[in-house]
Amino acid sequence: MKKVFLISFAILFPNFLANAQSEIRQALPIVGEVPQKVPDEYLPVVDGVTVEVWVDSLTIPWSLRFLPDGDALVAQRNGSIVRVPKGTNKPIPYLQVPDAVHEVDAGLMGMDLHPDFESNQWVYIMHAYRNEKNELLSRILRLKHDGETATVQRVIMDNIPAYAIHLGGRIAFGPDGMLYIGTGDMSQPYIAQDLNSLASKILRITPEGAIPADNPFPNSPVYSYGHRVVQGFAWDPETGALFNSEHGPSGAAVEGDVRYRDEVNLVKKGGNHGWPIVVGAPQMSDYQDPLVSWNLAAVPPAGMTFYKDDLYVASLGGQALIRLVLDREKDYEVKKVQRWFSYAPSRGIYGRMRDVTIGSDGFLYVTTSNTDGRAELRIHDDKILRIKVDW
């Protein structure tokens, strides 16, 4: 009798059973071991490294880029870009992005310069906005740098899925001259496995917004998929290999080994990074395992760059600048993990860190992210830190 009832129920309510099965799968992903073989080393003070506050009193600085003339541009999530002239530490208005919407994590996010900036003066940004139907979306704009300010030149890519949280937002030009775009799952995990959606992916387009002929999926900007929330890009200057930082399910309600699992990945063209089917490093041939995956506390990694042969990653909840020493001869095996300016999980001297880049003077520059409501405020937050490494 029970068997007949279940068959009839499945016929009458197929969506109910499909949704229930989806919830079960979502609650029980395959969990792998943490791939790093060395423990994190906490270094509140680093020998040979000095830190000074370069700029302060900013509002959620999301992206930092230096112009060839030494000026710096800072994209803030509230929709404003400020310029810091070379030789000063005082930001001045550069552009208020039209129609930029700031809602929770959504706002003005990624920014990068065109590889041929010196000749074309193009700056690219990614920001959230609401369309005529009041739908929250993201788009890529190209700006024309006019010396002291900028104007919006054109839309490069539009209708990128967005949400108030989990929307990604990082953009960067690769050594191939293409623009890479990081998106998030918008709190809809299984969208990461849908190749017809731009959410939860790394996208790759030309500087004009076209789909490159050598992308892995025909007529698609998708470069890799199965990501949760992409937050940073970096390319090894020696090999051209692409790395990304990614937020794991730090706030997930599911108990056990599923939580946290923030990642740094070596990204392969067309690769599936597994979310939400797998979490961590399950060592399954269908999925790309991360180089590093943390499982004890939230790290949320963000912006990243290579500097002096090592990979540096800004950490939000981890409140650290993470230095990863990699072995290129062993497919980038992680040899050392250092958390600079941090003395315990989620405890650091400067608070949350959002972006890290190399300045025109050759020093590292890091933006904090304490004015976003998720951290204890320090005096004159938010800041840009200038970091001198004397070794």
C-alpha positions, 0 to 999 in steps of 0.5 A: 500500500505504501509503495502505491502511495509513493508512486502516486505522490511522485506522479501528482507532485513531481516538483516536491520530490525533486526539490526535496532531493535537491535539498538533501544533495545540497545538505550533503556534499562530498567533503574532501581533506584539506590539501595543505600539508603545512599549518598556518603560521601567525606573524603579527610582526614580520621580520624585515617588513614595515607597515605604514598607513598611507591613506585613511578615512576611506569607505569600503575600498574594494579595488586599488590600482596604480596609474603609470604616472604614480597616481592611485585609483581607489574604487569604493563600494558606495559607488565613488572612485577617488584618486590619490595623486603621486607624492600625496596621501590625500584622496580627491574625487575622481568619479561617482559611478552613475546608477551604482547601487550599494546594497549589502555586498553589492556596489562598486566592486572590481576595477582594472586598467586596460593592458595598453592604458598608456595609449588608450587611457581606459579603466574598467569597473564592475558595479551593481545597479537596478534595471527598469524592472528593479532587478539587481544586476551587475555590469562592466563599464569602460571609463576614459581617464581624463587626467584628473577625472574620468567619464563613462565611455561605454558598457562592455558587458551587461545583465550579469546576475547579481544579488545583495550577497554572494555576487563576486565582483572582481575583474582583472586583465590576464597576460593574454589581454582578456578580461576575467570576471568573477561572479558568485552563486547569489545564495543559489548553490546549484546555479554554479553547475549550470553552464547556461548561467553566468553566476558562480563562474569565472568569465572571460571576454575581450576588452570590447566585450566579445566572446574569445574564439578559444574559450572552452565552451562554444559561444559562452563567456564561461571560462571555469565553473563550480565556483562559490564566490570568486573574489580575487585573481592573480597570474604567475608572472613566470608561467602565466598560470591563473589563480583565484580566491574563493569564499567557502560556505563559512556561514552555512547552517549544515553541521560537520565538515561542510563549513568554512572551506575558503579556497585558493585555486589553480584555475584550469580552462574549462575546469569544474571546481565542484561547488556545491557537489563537493567541498574541500578537496575530494580528489575526484577526477571530475573536479578541480581540488583547491591548492589551499582550503581552510576548515577551522575558521572563516578566512574569506580570501579576497584580492591577490597578487604575486610579489617576490615569487610568492602569492599574497592574498588579502583575507577578510574574516581572517584579518591577515595578509596571507603569504603562500610559498608555492613549489612550481616544480610540484604543480604549485604545492603549498610549502608555507602559509603565513598570516601576516599581521594576525595573531589568531584565527579571525584576529588581526592588527588592522582588521579585515583586508580586501585588496592587495596590489603592487604600487608604482614604487614597488611596495605592496599596498593593502586596503582594509574593509572595516567600514562594511559593518562586519568588523570592529572599527579602528581609528580613521578606518578604512585605510590603505597600508603601504608594506615594505619588504626588505628581503 
